Amino acid sequence: MSKLNLLYLEDDLEVVEDVIFFLKRFFSNIYTAGTGKDAYKIYTEKDVDILLLEFNVPKMNGASLARKIREENKKIPIIFL
């Protein structure tokens, strides 16, 4: 997994720090976003291999973001927290 790039959507900074501490040993790059809108922008600009999404975030929740990305990419793994 060390060659994979992760996009992590979470609006609670304390949670982000804890999760990143654990995940950084498994992924080459971890891109973080606090809103669904920011996460979508990162998704379109970076080479993302897997999504880790929180449901309740501002400016497009995790479920809406997943639906939008699924319209473009049916194969990308999406995990909800």
QUITAGI-V671202 format. One line per field, one symbol per residue. phi: phi as a letter, one per 40 degrees, with the letter a starting at -180 (. if undefined). psi: psi as a letter, one per 40 degrees, with the letter a starting at -180 (. if undefined). burial: # if it has 9 or more other C-alpha atoms within 8 Angstrom, else .. A space follows every 50 residues. Layout:
# QUITAGI-V671202
phi->???
psi->???
burial->???
This chain:
# QUITAGI-V671202
phi->.cccbbbbbacccccddcccdccccbbcbbcbabbcccccccdcbbccba bbbcccbcfgcdccccccccccacbccbbbc
psi->eeeihhhhhhehddddddddddddeeidhhhiieiddddddddddighdi hhhidgiifhidddddddddddheehhhhi.
burial->...########....#...#...#..##.###########.##....### #####.##.###..##..##.....#.#...
